[in-house]
């Protein structure tokens, strides 16, 4: 399965995008994705808008994950946008969106695409990731953050640590209403 850093390269990360509404946002994103991957930008824009009409793709905490299935697409593509100004996006927490990760997926559903969406949503639900993302000032920093959080190696995954006895400690985090984190630690030998 391709990981987020594989799909969203440094050149696919655009910061300080100046748009005022969802229509402008999807038109801009469709042009960018169309130029980068030889896609019909009108088809991409229509697919993104249609998917958004079925329900908001906002995840909360200022993040959204607009995605759409595109007929004839053979592989997934991604584009990360950080907006100059917050945008209303019907978020579950009522907060406006500033950062968006747009995904285009092939028409045929594949389990790995659902796993990718789930992995991205899980990553975005982590407060340390969101805080680090907000501090990124350059596309290279955003890409490095994606690599750090998407890398399945225990030494790079913020959920796993290797201790001196050579076993893994797996922590399960749950967010409390006051945004503090409670962790359950389990040893894996």
C-alpha positions as CSV (number, residue, x, y, z in Angstrom):
1,X,0.0,0.0,0.0
2,X,1.3,3.4,-0.8
3,X,1.7,5.7,2.2
4,X,0.8,9.3,2.4
5,X,4.4,10.6,1.8
6,X,4.5,8.5,-1.4
7,X,1.3,10.1,-2.6
8,X,1.8,13.6,-1.4
9,X,5.3,14.7,-2.4
10,X,6.9,18.1,-1.5
11,X,5.6,19.5,-4.8
12,X,2.1,18.4,-3.8
13,X,2.1,20.6,-0.7
14,X,0.9,24.1,-1.2
15,X,0.8,26.7,1.6
16,X,-1.0,30.0,1.9
17,X,-3.6,29.2,-0.7
18,X,-5.8,32.3,-1.3
19,X,-9.4,31.1,-1.8
20,X,-12.6,32.4,-0.2
21,X,-15.2,29.6,-0.5
22,X,-15.5,25.9,-1.2
23,X,-16.3,26.4,-4.9
24,X,-13.0,28.3,-5.3
25,X,-11.2,25.8,-3.2
26,X,-12.3,22.8,-5.3
27,X,-11.7,24.6,-8.6
28,X,-8.2,25.5,-7.5
29,X,-7.5,21.9,-6.2
30,X,-8.9,20.4,-9.4
31,X,-6.7,22.6,-11.6
32,X,-3.6,21.7,-9.5
33,X,-4.4,17.9,-9.6
34,X,-5.4,18.1,-13.3
35,X,-2.1,19.7,-14.3
36,X,0.0,17.4,-12.1
37,X,-1.6,14.1,-13.2
38,X,-3.0,14.8,-16.6
39,X,-6.6,14.7,-15.4
40,X,-9.7,16.6,-16.6
41,X,-9.9,19.4,-14.0
42,X,-13.7,19.8,-14.5
43,X,-14.2,16.0,-13.8
44,X,-12.1,16.3,-10.6
45,X,-13.9,19.5,-9.4
46,X,-17.3,17.9,-10.0
47,X,-16.4,14.7,-8.2
48,X,-15.0,16.6,-5.2
49,X,-18.1,18.9,-5.0
50,X,-20.4,15.9,-5.3
51,X,-18.7,14.0,-2.6
52,X,-18.8,17.1,-0.3
53,X,-22.5,17.5,-0.9
54,X,-23.1,14.0,0.5
55,X,-21.6,15.0,3.8
56,X,-18.8,17.2,5.1
57,X,-15.3,15.8,4.8
58,X,-14.1,18.0,7.7
59,X,-12.4,16.0,10.5
60,X,-12.5,18.7,13.1
61,X,-9.7,20.7,14.7
62,X,-9.2,22.8,11.5
63,X,-8.6,19.8,9.2
64,X,-10.5,18.3,6.3
65,X,-10.0,15.3,4.1
66,X,-11.9,15.9,0.8
67,X,-11.7,12.9,-1.4
68,X,-13.4,11.5,-4.5
69,X,-13.4,8.5,-6.8
70,X,-12.5,9.3,-10.3
71,X,-13.5,7.0,-13.3
72,X,-10.4,5.8,-15.2
73,X,-7.9,6.7,-12.5
74,X,-5.4,3.9,-12.1
75,X,-3.7,5.1,-8.9
76,X,-4.4,7.4,-5.9
77,X,-3.2,11.0,-5.9
78,X,-3.0,13.5,-3.1
79,X,-2.6,17.3,-2.6
80,X,-2.1,19.1,0.7
81,X,-3.4,22.7,1.0
82,X,-3.1,25.2,3.8
83,X,-5.3,28.2,3.3
84,X,-4.5,31.8,4.1
85,X,-7.7,32.2,5.9
86,X,-10.0,29.8,7.8
87,X,-13.0,28.5,5.9
88,X,-16.3,27.2,7.1
89,X,-16.6,23.5,6.3
90,X,-19.5,22.1,8.4
91,X,-17.0,20.6,10.8
92,X,-18.2,18.2,13.5
93,X,-16.7,20.5,16.1
94,X,-18.0,23.6,14.5
95,X,-14.5,25.0,13.9
96,X,-13.4,26.4,10.5
97,X,-10.9,24.5,8.4
98,X,-7.4,25.8,7.5
99,X,-5.6,22.6,6.3
100,X,-6.9,20.2,3.8
101,X,-5.6,16.9,2.4
102,X,-7.3,16.1,-0.9
103,X,-7.3,12.6,-2.2
104,X,-8.3,11.2,-5.6
105,X,-9.0,7.5,-5.7
106,X,-9.7,5.1,-8.5
107,X,-13.4,4.3,-9.1
108,X,-12.9,0.7,-8.1
109,X,-12.9,0.4,-4.3
110,X,-9.8,-1.3,-2.9
111,X,-9.3,-2.1,0.8
112,X,-5.9,-0.4,0.8
113,X,-7.6,2.9,-0.1
114,X,-10.0,2.6,2.8
115,X,-7.0,1.8,5.0
116,X,-5.2,4.9,3.7
117,X,-8.2,7.1,4.5
118,X,-8.4,5.5,8.0
119,X,-4.7,6.0,8.6
120,X,-4.9,9.6,7.6
121,X,-8.0,10.2,9.8
122,X,-6.2,8.5,12.7
123,X,-3.1,10.6,12.2
124,X,-5.1,13.8,12.0
125,X,-6.9,12.9,15.2
126,X,-3.7,13.0,17.2
127,X,-3.1,16.3,18.9
128,X,0.7,16.2,18.6
129,X,0.5,15.7,14.9
130,X,-2.0,18.6,14.5
131,X,0.2,20.9,16.6
132,X,3.3,20.0,14.6
133,X,1.5,20.5,11.3
134,X,0.4,24.0,12.4
135,X,4.0,24.9,13.1
136,X,5.3,23.8,9.6
137,X,6.3,26.8,7.6
138,X,7.6,25.1,4.5
139,X,6.4,22.2,2.3
140,X,9.5,20.2,3.1
141,X,8.6,20.3,6.8
142,X,5.0,19.1,6.1
143,X,6.4,16.2,4.0
144,X,8.9,15.3,6.8
145,X,6.0,15.3,9.3
146,X,4.0,13.0,7.0
147,X,7.0,10.7,6.7
148,X,7.5,10.6,10.5
149,X,3.8,9.8,11.2
150,X,3.3,7.4,8.3
151,X,6.5,5.4,8.8
152,X,5.6,2.0,10.2
153,X,9.1,1.5,11.7
154,X,8.8,1.3,15.5
155,X,11.6,3.8,16.0
156,X,9.7,6.4,14.0
157,X,6.1,5.7,15.1
158,X,5.0,7.9,17.9
159,X,2.9,5.0,19.3
160,X,5.7,2.5,19.7
161,X,9.0,2.6,21.6
162,X,11.7,0.0,21.9
163,X,13.0,-0.2,25.5
164,X,16.3,-1.6,26.8
165,X,14.9,-5.1,27.2
166,X,14.1,-5.2,23.5
167,X,10.3,-5.4,23.6
168,X,7.8,-3.0,22.2
169,X,5.5,-0.9,24.4
170,X,2.2,-0.2,22.6
171,X,0.2,2.7,23.9
172,X,-3.4,3.2,23.3
173,X,-4.4,6.9,23.6
174,X,-7.8,8.3,24.3
175,X,-8.6,11.9,24.3
176,X,-10.5,13.3,27.3
177,X,-12.9,16.2,27.0
178,X,-10.3,18.5,28.4
179,X,-7.9,17.4,25.6
180,X,-5.6,15.6,28.0
181,X,-4.5,12.2,26.9
182,X,-4.9,9.0,28.9
183,X,-2.6,6.2,27.7
184,X,-2.9,2.4,28.3
185,X,0.5,0.7,28.0
186,X,0.8,-2.9,26.9
187,X,4.1,-4.9,26.5
188,X,4.6,-7.0,23.4
189,X,7.4,-9.6,23.7
